[in-house]
Amino acid sequence: MLPDVARPATDPERPLNVELGDRILLLGYSLRRSDTALEVILQWHATRYVDTDYTVFVHLLDRRGNIVAQHDGEPAEGLASTSIWVPGQAIRDEHRLLLPSDMAPGTYTLVCGMYDQTTRERLIITDGPVSQQGESLFLQEVTFLARRE
């Protein structure tokens, strides 16, 4: 049984329904931002039982594809390892990306995905829009203005 912290309270603001590795579905996400951080709330569920504990990554990339900010961790801060997910049960998974103080104004790309903790191999996107192929899910572009001193 999953802890209450892993269960979603509301539907995601941005629905996606993209499947990773033929077994995990990203239902969608919500985004909260401040001057110093991005909070990404992912909502997952397993489409079948998962026998591996996967790590979730959320990366903010610059125009060249370099990671500017990131958070990698087990779902629900380690309280909901993927190997205990029950098929069909939604999982709320929050990730906080601390923004560098010297981050340049501009437009950045927010992506996420999962990888095997042991092999570091990423789950491939197996079902979703044609634009969602490969090892990282495109979430959205995020524009940052110059910070006020």
C-alpha positions in Angstrom: 0.0 0.0 0.0 1.3 3.4 -0.9 1.5 6.2 1.6 -1.1 9.0 1.4 1.7 11.5 0.4 2.0 9.7 -3.0 -1.7 10.0 -3.9 -2.8 13.0 -6.0 -5.2 15.5 -4.5 -6.2 17.0 -7.9 -6.0 16.4 -11.6 -2.8 17.7 -13.2 -3.0 21.2 -14.8 -1.4 19.9 -17.9 -2.5 16.4 -19.0 -0.1 14.3 -21.1 -0.9 10.5 -21.0 2.5 9.4 -22.2 3.8 5.9 -21.5 7.4 5.0 -20.6 8.8 1.5 -21.0 5.4 -0.1 -21.7 4.6 0.1 -18.0 4.5 3.6 -16.6 2.1 6.4 -17.6 2.8 10.1 -17.0 -0.8 11.4 -16.6 0.4 15.0 -16.6 2.0 17.7 -14.4 1.6 21.0 -12.7 4.2 23.7 -12.5 4.8 26.3 -9.8 7.5 28.9 -10.1 9.2 31.6 -8.1 12.3 33.7 -8.5 14.5 30.9 -7.1 12.9 27.6 -8.0 10.6 25.6 -10.2 8.3 23.1 -8.5 7.2 20.4 -10.9 4.4 18.1 -9.6 4.2 15.0 -11.8 1.3 12.5 -11.7 2.2 8.9 -12.7 0.5 5.5 -12.6 1.7 2.1 -13.5 -0.2 0.3 -16.4 1.2 -3.0 -15.0 3.3 -4.1 -12.1 6.9 -2.8 -12.1 9.7 -4.9 -10.8 12.4 -2.2 -10.9 12.8 0.9 -8.7 13.2 3.8 -11.1 14.6 7.2 -10.4 12.7 10.2 -11.8 14.7 13.1 -13.4 13.4 16.6 -14.1 15.9 18.8 -16.0 15.8 22.4 -17.1 17.9 22.8 -20.3 19.3 25.8 -22.0 19.1 26.3 -25.8 22.2 24.2 -26.3 20.7 21.3 -24.3 22.9 21.9 -21.2 21.4 21.2 -17.8 20.9 24.5 -15.9 18.9 23.0 -13.0 17.8 19.5 -12.1 16.3 17.2 -9.6 16.7 13.4 -9.6 15.0 11.2 -7.0 12.7 8.3 -6.3 9.0 9.2 -6.6 7.4 11.0 -3.7 10.7 11.7 -2.1 11.5 8.0 -1.8 8.1 7.1 -0.2 6.7 5.5 -3.4 9.3 3.4 -5.1 8.0 2.2 -8.5 8.3 -1.5 -7.4 5.4 -1.0 -5.0 3.1 0.8 -7.4 -0.3 -0.8 -7.9 -1.5 -0.7 -11.6 -4.0 2.2 -12.1 -3.2 3.9 -8.8 -2.1 7.6 -9.3 1.1 8.8 -7.7 1.8 12.4 -6.9 5.6 13.1 -7.3 7.0 16.6 -6.5 10.4 17.8 -7.7 12.0 21.2 -6.8 14.6 22.6 -9.1 16.7 25.3 -7.5 17.6 28.0 -10.1 21.2 29.3 -10.2 21.5 32.9 -9.1 23.5 33.7 -12.2 21.0 32.2 -14.6 20.7 34.3 -17.8 17.3 35.6 -18.9 15.8 33.6 -21.7 13.7 30.6 -22.7 14.6 27.1 -21.3 13.2 23.7 -21.9 11.7 21.5 -19.1 12.0 17.7 -19.6 11.5 14.6 -17.4 11.8 10.9 -17.5 12.9 7.8 -15.5 16.0 5.7 -15.3 17.0 2.4 -13.7 19.0 3.2 -10.5 21.4 0.3 -11.0 22.1 0.5 -14.8 21.4 4.2 -15.3 19.5 3.1 -18.4 16.6 5.4 -19.2 13.0 4.2 -19.9 12.1 4.8 -23.6 8.8 6.6 -24.4 6.6 3.8 -25.9 3.3 5.5 -26.4 2.3 9.1 -26.8 2.4 11.9 -29.4 5.0 11.6 -32.2 6.8 14.6 -30.7 7.4 12.6 -27.5 9.9 10.1 -28.7 13.2 9.0 -27.1 14.3 9.0 -23.4 13.1 12.4 -22.2 9.6 13.8 -22.1 9.2 17.4 -23.3 7.1 19.2 -20.7 7.2 22.8 -21.8 9.4 25.9 -22.5 9.8 28.3 -19.6 10.9 31.9 -20.0 12.7 33.7 -17.3 13.2 37.5 -17.2 16.1 39.3 -15.6 16.0 39.1 -11.8 15.4 42.2 -9.9 18.1 43.2 -7.4 
